[in-house]
Amino acid sequence: MKSLRTIVSLALALLVGSALAAGPAAVRKQVESTLLVTGTVDIEPDGSVSGYTLDRSGELPPVVNELLDRATSGWKFEPILVAGKPVPARTAMSIRLVAKRAADGEGIDVRIAAGHFGKPDASRPLQPPVYPMDAARAGVGGTVYVVVRVGRNGNVEDAIAEQVNLKVIDSEAGMDRWRRMFAQAAVRGASAWTFDPATSGDEIDAPFWLVRVPVDFVFRGDRGPKYGTWESYVPGPRQSAPWMDSVDASLGADAVAAGSIQFLGTGRKLLTPISG
């Protein structure tokens, strides 16, 4: 399904908001806005979707339901089996929407970018990485999606900054510098994390587990965007590592909120494109 085009002054303002208004033109054209919503989806025995609900739906812009109404009509999940037989089920979902100025300049293209179907995994609290001092002095913030390889003892064996999204506009060289700075800080902090290994499910005997953790670098007192509002950023390139090849890491790549963790390969499997 093509992205839904909507011309809304609020999204336009967010995409070229005062915090991102100045800077090199090439980087400014990369600016996106994102919105993360949560709810539940009803999956039938054949894997089709019979309905969905969104948390605090009254606080969400109409475009969210417009997109999900179209997309869910074409979704097909891997059937959920109980005692070997497919059954209907309701599962938690988190959906990330992305809005970007249309290529022709006429309005905003909005699309469903990612989704995760299942509850975010709970684990012991993770110590946040240290904020890079140079970035703090310059007022630069961002989000790093960290993927860690967790050994059977719960310790981190390896880590990679999968993607770094920045809330600033600079030259291309400057953007690369900030991304490297945040990536190094996030990976360094992740090396000290510990997790609770799986105790049930298909992955219980796996030699290691892959976990995605979104890390927000925000200033003290900044609680991030209110639920149902858009947040602007400049997306960074996506990285990978050889040890990530065992799982399709693209599924729900950025569909979990900061402060949550996602064991890759878990959750309900969507067999059709997320956009419907």
Steps between C-alpha positions, in 0.01 A plus 500: 500500500627844414560730792199709593550867411352749737545875514489598866648817636606332825715238326645764270595712798663204669703411195647846468470604863721764655727240660590371154453807286861602444766290331631361171226446245599143411470384860182699561328308220556176695289613796216265599239504773402188691206388711490180707159360594402191698195280522381147423420304185256208462638211295267232359592127469591550134735786589278781372415803713143553621560822689733716703487758778735787580590627843368849575357522150341837573848653527616377159476685167243355253774391260596217738165324464486576128830322443428209733152442355657457157801301614331253736254392231796345317700369796559128530673352804652161553211305660514470878493138611377350826544124530581497131178672393461861376302720737384864509713726718543859607855631529663828593643710221712810463502686168738770382382751242739724307411827329719677246453792268388372159757502222292748300467728802121467502422388853622211714532129425409285801567126517512212746871435536518215752301290741558261788231253601534377856572660835839669545724271701559585863844473649702652776554878465782594266755762598479782243820584310695813586397805298796614282621828649561671163146418388355621829687831473374545143141413593494200266263211572403180325391138519728199454352160418742258663498128421686279748592135492419351839670182617330225694620652828318826421815703431555703183747328265489760222310815405443720198336840449249392238377852423554851638226759446594859582292797616728758345603620157867544414726447202532142376839478672351640819211254493747212459698628799196519727383154389839346575506673837157371605565154353823461696338618822203264456713194419736576787207525740336186362809291574414517872135395467365168623175331400276225630545205260194337345336237718230385256410505133672387183822689581565347841786283372656759268877554543435876522221753463479825305340795677417845363501793742410856391715749696382861517766763564287776650570777746397478863135593538418428134240223499478476124187542287155458648314190383321577176731780389764506228874526561749619238845356432755429227524121444841336479608203287425152631796278599526126548743241638576140394348363821167667412451279193328229702189720544312728264581817692298717264173387658382772736839666477394820673153415626579494870524804724809615682521326835366174354691200373422264214632145473539459124311211349223517761142617463236414241637471147339719234526326162387793285650851463436724800352766269231258384 
